[in-house]
Amino acid sequence: MAPAAAVGVVLLPLASRRWVRHSIPLALLLLLLLYLCAWSFRALSGCRSGTQSCIPEGTSPVQVPRQSGPLEAPEWEEPQCVGPQGVVGRVMWPFRASLNPEGDVALSQYLAGWRALVRFLTPLGSIFAFATSEAFAKVTTLEARVHGPEAAHYSSLVAMVAWERREGRLERPGIAPRDTTSSSGSRILLLLHRALRWSQLCLHRVATGTLGGPDAGAQCSDAYRTALGPHHPWLVRQAARLAFLAFPGRDRWLELACPGAGEAEARAALVRVAGTLEDVYNRTQGLLAERSLLQLA
């Protein structure tokens, strides 16, 4: 065998071994990234389960200020899709009905609003699949109590919290039960409450975004960082940031909100819904803060 050929035979296995050595870490990194992307969106509607709280130090504000710019547009007529039978109207009206005159939140109507919100968000793509499935599980668990043997204690947020506190059912802050179904109703509602804020911010920013400004993915990613990111570990936040790159465009949102309507009408509809969700969020935030429950999960 010629010397050059012999050298080639020796170098080939060496090159193969080097390639294998470098490809293994790369494959492991790719698998880790895929795992984090999937896991992160299971956490979109609540913090990762475990014994340590992932809430940053400090107290959350009691309420949030109104969005910059008017939430209502007087020059626009009432969009048909915000009527009781409209796509987004089915989301808005139960949430609005949950705000009872006594300053409380009626749980049956609140949960009916959440069911409609899940139905609205699900067709928007895989990014919502984990978030909506988690929210749906929490809604189902809380509904079982609202309509169960102890229903008298779960008519409203105030009644639920008072009874669970008297009965010693509230968890200690930072201690998460292994099984969500064994959580207190107050803790489940707090997790839904945070996810509602993300949904509200996302809807409002999609509705009011301007031509040439940030796209829907960037705006809803920013809403995630504001509403849910502070309650999630760093790795989950990074995986979420990557997943938002595949977010559906604004046109898709508007089409789903008001099928067959013009852009102005669809935007007006989303603005109306976002305003209602903000009212519900603010009342719930105030009631939870008064009862020192914002750090429960």
C-alpha positions in Angstrom: 0.0 0.0 0.0 1.3 3.4 -0.9 2.3 5.7 2.0 -0.4 8.3 1.1 -3.1 5.6 1.0 -1.9 4.2 4.3 -2.1 7.7 5.9 -5.7 8.1 4.5 -6.8 4.8 6.0 -5.4 5.8 9.4 -7.0 9.3 9.3 -10.5 8.2 8.3 -11.3 6.4 11.6 -9.8 9.3 13.5 -12.0 11.8 11.6 -15.1 9.6 12.3 -14.3 9.5 16.0 -13.9 13.3 16.1 -17.3 13.7 14.3 -19.0 11.4 16.7 -17.4 13.2 19.7 -18.7 16.6 18.5 -22.1 15.4 17.3 -23.2 13.9 20.6 -23.2 17.1 22.6 -25.0 18.9 19.7 -27.8 16.2 19.7 -28.2 16.4 23.5 -28.5 20.2 23.3 -31.2 19.9 20.6 -33.2 17.4 22.7 -32.9 19.7 25.7 -34.3 22.6 23.7 -37.2 20.6 22.4 -38.0 19.4 25.9 -37.9 23.0 27.3 -40.2 24.3 24.5 -42.8 21.6 25.3 -42.5 22.0 29.1 -42.6 25.8 29.1 -46.1 25.9 27.6 -47.5 23.5 30.1 -46.5 26.2 32.6 -48.1 29.1 30.7 -51.1 29.1 32.9 -49.3 28.5 36.2 -45.9 28.1 37.8 -43.9 24.9 37.6 -45.0 22.5 40.3 -42.6 21.9 43.1 -41.8 22.8 46.7 -40.1 26.2 45.9 -42.0 29.2 44.9 -40.7 30.8 41.7 -42.4 34.1 42.4 -39.9 37.0 42.7 -39.8 38.9 46.0 -42.1 41.9 46.4 -45.8 42.4 46.3 -47.8 42.5 43.0 -49.7 45.7 42.4 -53.3 45.6 43.5 -54.6 46.7 40.1 -53.2 47.5 36.7 -53.7 50.9 35.0 -55.9 51.1 31.9 -54.1 50.4 28.6 -52.6 53.4 26.9 -55.1 54.9 24.5 -58.9 54.4 24.7 -60.2 50.9 25.0 -63.4 52.0 23.4 -63.7 53.6 20.0 -66.9 55.7 19.9 -66.8 56.2 16.1 -67.0 52.4 15.5 -70.4 50.7 15.5 -71.0 47.8 17.8 -69.4 44.8 15.9 -71.7 41.9 15.5 -69.1 39.4 16.7 -69.3 40.9 20.2 -73.0 40.1 20.5 -74.0 37.2 22.8 -73.8 34.7 19.8 -70.7 36.2 18.3 -67.3 34.5 18.4 -65.7 36.9 20.9 -69.0 37.9 22.4 -69.3 34.4 23.9 -66.0 35.2 25.7 -66.9 38.7 26.8 -70.5 38.3 28.1 -69.9 35.6 30.7 -66.9 37.4 32.1 -68.9 40.7 32.2 -71.7 38.8 34.0 -69.2 37.6 36.6 -68.7 41.1 37.9 -71.7 41.2 40.4 -73.0 44.4 41.9 -71.6 43.6 45.4 -68.0 44.0 44.1 -67.4 40.2 44.1 -66.7 37.7 41.2 -69.3 35.1 40.5 -67.3 31.9 39.9 -69.8 30.0 37.7 -69.8 32.9 35.2 -66.0 33.4 35.5 -65.4 29.8 34.6 -67.9 29.9 31.7 -65.9 32.9 30.4 -62.8 30.9 30.6 -64.3 27.9 28.7 -65.2 30.3 25.9 -61.7 31.9 26.0 -60.1 28.4 25.6 -62.3 27.6 22.6 -61.3 30.9 21.0 -57.6 30.5 21.6 -57.2 26.8 20.7 -57.4 27.3 16.8 -54.6 29.8 16.9 -52.0 27.0 16.8 -49.7 24.8 18.8 -48.3 27.6 21.0 -51.7 27.7 22.7 -52.1 23.9 22.9 -50.3 23.6 26.2 -51.6 26.8 27.7 -55.2 26.0 26.9 -55.1 22.4 28.0 -53.6 23.5 31.3 -56.3 26.2 31.7 -59.0 23.8 30.8 -57.9 21.3 33.4 -57.9 24.0 36.1 -61.4 25.2 35.0 -62.7 21.7 35.1 -61.3 21.1 38.6 -62.8 24.3 40.0 -66.1 23.7 38.3 -66.4 20.4 40.1 -66.4 22.4 43.3 -68.7 25.1 42.1 -71.3 22.5 41.2 -70.4 19.8 43.8 -71.6 18.9 47.3 -69.9 22.0 48.8 -71.3 24.4 46.1 -72.7 26.8 48.7 -69.1 27.8 49.6 -68.0 28.3 46.0 -70.6 30.7 44.7 -68.1 33.6 44.5 -64.4 34.4 45.0 -65.0 36.1 48.4 -67.2 33.2 49.7 -64.7 30.6 48.5 -61.6 32.2 50.1 -63.4 32.8 53.4 -64.6 29.2 53.7 -61.3 27.7 52.6 -59.4 29.8 55.1 -61.8 28.8 58.0 -61.4 25.2 57.0 -57.6 25.3 56.8 -57.6 24.4 53.1 -55.3 27.2 51.9 -51.7 26.1 51.1 -48.7 27.8 52.6 -47.2 30.2 50.1 -44.5 28.5 48.0 -45.7 25.0 48.8 -47.4 23.4 45.7 -49.4 20.2 46.0 -48.2 17.4 43.7 -51.7 17.0 42.2 -53.5 20.1 40.9 -56.8 18.5 41.7 -56.0 18.6 45.4 -55.1 22.3 45.3 -57.4 24.8 47.1 -59.9 26.6 44.9 -58.2 29.8 45.8 -54.8 28.6 44.4 -56.4 27.3 41.2 -58.1 30.7 40.7 -54.9 32.6 41.2 -53.2 30.6 38.4 -56.1 31.2 36.1 -56.0 34.9 37.1 -52.4 35.2 35.9 -53.1 33.5 32.6 -56.1 35.8 32.1 -53.8 38.8 32.4 -51.6 37.4 29.6 -54.6 36.8 27.4 -56.0 40.3 28.0 -52.6 42.0 27.2 -52.2 39.8 24.1 -55.7 40.6 22.8 -55.3 44.3 23.4 -51.9 44.6 21.7 -53.0 42.5 18.7 -56.0 44.8 18.3 -54.2 48.1 18.6 -50.9 47.2 16.8 -50.1 49.6 14.0 -48.9 48.9 10.5 -45.1 48.6 10.5 -45.0 48.1 14.3 -44.2 44.9 16.2 -46.0 41.9 14.9 -48.5 39.9 16.9 -45.8 37.4 18.0 -43.6 40.1 19.4 -46.5 41.8 21.2 -47.8 38.6 22.8 -44.3 37.6 23.7 -43.9 40.9 25.5 -47.2 40.3 27.2 -45.9 36.9 28.4 -42.8 38.6 29.9 -45.1 41.0 31.7 -47.8 38.7 33.1 -46.3 35.2 33.4 -42.6 35.4 32.9 -41.9 36.7 36.4 -43.5 33.5 37.8 -41.5 31.1 35.6 -37.8 29.9 35.8 -35.2 31.4 33.5 -35.0 28.3 31.2 -38.8 28.3 30.7 -38.7 32.0 29.8 -36.0 31.4 27.2 -37.9 28.4 25.6 -41.1 30.6 25.5 -39.2 33.3 23.7 -38.1 30.9 21.0 -41.6 29.4 20.6 -43.2 32.9 20.1 -41.2 33.1 16.8 -43.9 30.8 15.3 -46.8 32.8 16.6 -49.8 33.3 14.2 -50.0 36.7 12.5 -52.4 39.5 13.3 -54.6 38.7 10.3 -55.3 35.2 11.7 -56.4 36.7 15.0 -58.8 39.2 13.3 -60.2 36.5 11.1 -61.0 34.3 14.0 -62.4 37.1 16.1 -64.9 38.4 13.5 -65.3 36.0 10.6 -66.2 37.9 7.4 -65.8 41.3 9.0 -63.5 44.1 8.0 -60.2 44.8 9.8 -61.6 47.9 11.7 -64.6 45.9 13.0 -62.4 43.0 14.1 -60.0 45.3 15.9 -62.9 47.0 17.6 -64.2 43.7 18.8 -60.9 42.6 20.3 -60.6 45.9 22.0 -64.0 45.5 23.6 -63.1 42.0 24.8 -59.7 43.1 26.2 -61.5 45.9 28.1 -63.9 43.4 29.8 -61.0 41.0 30.7 -59.1 43.9 32.2 -62.1 44.8 34.4 -62.4 41.2 35.6 -58.6 41.1 36.2 -58.6 44.3 38.2 -61.5 43.3 40.4 -60.0 39.8 41.0 -56.5 41.3 41.7 -58.0 43.6 44.3 -59.9 40.9 46.1 -56.9 38.6 46.2 -54.6 41.3 47.3 -56.9 42.4 50.2 -56.8 38.8 51.4 -53.0 38.4 51.0 -53.4 35.6 48.4 -51.2 36.9 45.6 -48.2 34.9 46.9 -50.3 31.7 47.3 -48.7 30.1 44.2 
